[in-house]
Amino acid sequence: MQTKRDWEKIIRRMELLMRLKSFPVAFKMLADKTELEKIPFMRRLAKKVTLCQLITLVRNFDWTVGAELSDFVSPVCPSILGLTEIPEIYKDGTFRSIVWVKTRADARKYEASIPRLPLGKYEAVAMAPLVYNPFEPDLVLIYANPAQMMLLINSLQFEDYEVMHFSCVGESSCSDAIARCYLTGKPSLTIPCYGERRYGHAQDEDLVMAVPADQMEKALRGMEALYRRGIRYPISFAGAEQDLTNAFPGSYGTIGQVEAIRGKNDRRLLLGVTGGIATGKSTVVEMLKKKGAPVIDFDLLARKVVEPDQPAWRDIVAYFGEQVLQEDRTLDRKKLSDIVFRDIEKRKKLESFTHPRINEEFVKELEKLISKDPNAIIQVDIPLMIELNLQYMFHKLLVVYTPEEVQIKRLMERDGISREEAVNRLKAQLPIEEKVGYADFVIHNEGTLEETQKQVDELWEKLKEIQNSRGTGTA
């Protein structure tokens, strides 16, 4: 069977980021049971089985399996898959009331609550480790612990956010994951039931989520984006008894911290300006400066805090060694960049040395500008503003945009590097398309200087209107 996607690439990356213990399961319902014969490496068990046994053979034993109605040990599993009607003894509550609920009335309510696939639509089910590209699945079953599942939920919510609603009917939890996902077209998380733990080897810490196949790439994109922001599994501990001031992102700080930057009793307007490598951000910043907007340049601040014998410089040399120094004891920025561009953990370490000091210098520069003009429109040029979650500091955000292909060509020409090197440098930042989603204003800078200037002129008028509408005393 042909697949629409390169599932091996998607799944291997997801396995790495989530550190999964078992294979994500490709799950597919078949309208014609003879389709089972066309699936490579298909195993048909000679004994009667349960659905949770089949899932375990796939995710833990690396098997490709399939089943039709006659293969199941009881009507419980195939009735959830729509392969058969539930018997009268189930409908009237007798079956569930034997063990799981007190009365037959409760049991009838229980049975009626179980999601099921439409009766007669399918004749068989097929499952396989998705990493092998066995067939294009309808959905993917992922087994993981609660911390891993939280990461998966955050990843799915990263684009087009919506609250996720999960359910648990109790016993027959496969209906909550599999049938509910089919019926709603949305990811469905549940707690594996007693039967799945007894017969399907689900572990104490296991949860299971069914994800529609067409949302797996979205999940991976979100997971990659969160990884770049430091949200990863396993989750590191900050310490229950520790001072968490430095462990929290700045956006979690006090209202007073935000007010000190944004101002409370003046009409300053802070415009955060960002973009990507080779988008022409400096050109736009210079145009705004000529309009009357002073600039605080985080790149200049970054250079200042790593001058020889400054605290950040000492931390960097202690961690990376004197190999990152030039003969005059200044940092060899290219050598340091080469190191951290290849290793995200080392880049995070470098940022922990420099960012607190840069923020201190930023506040000093801001206070100088405000002392001269309390009502200034101030642009703050931060290349990695969104990657560092610094958006909260500013009243408005401007993204200078050029298409990725233009970025690559400009970077190759500017720095005399290969296309591969240019692409790798872009990967160290959020994609420019993603940054646009955070912007209040976007300057498209792939055209002529005149076209860019026209956009800057229009932006300046809007900024003045916003400033005038704020009024003294607003935050």
Secondary structure, DSSP 4 states (H G I P E B T S, - for coil): ---SS-HHHHHHHHHHHHT-SSPPEEEEEESSGGGGGGSTTEE--SS-B-HHHHHHHHHTT--EEEEEGGGBSSSHHHHHTTSSPPPHHHHTTHHHHTTT-SSHHHHHHHHHHS--PPTTS-SEEEEEEGGG--S--SEEEEEE-HHHHHHHHHHHHSSS---------SS-THIIIIIHHHHHSS-EEE---HHHHHHS---TT-EEEEEEGGGHHHHHHHHHHHHHTT--SSPPP--TTS--TTTS-GGGS-HHHHHHHH-SSS--EEEEEE--TTS-HHHHHHHHHHHT--EEEHHHHHHHHTSTTSHHHHHHHHHH-GGGB-TTSSB-HHHHHHHHHH-HHHHHHHHHHHHHHHHHHHHHHHHHHHHH-TT-EEEEE-TTTTTTT-GGG-SEEEEEE--HHHHHHHHHHHHT--HHHHHHHHHTS--HHHHHTT-SEEEE-SS-HHHHHHHHHHHHHHHHHHHHHH-TT--
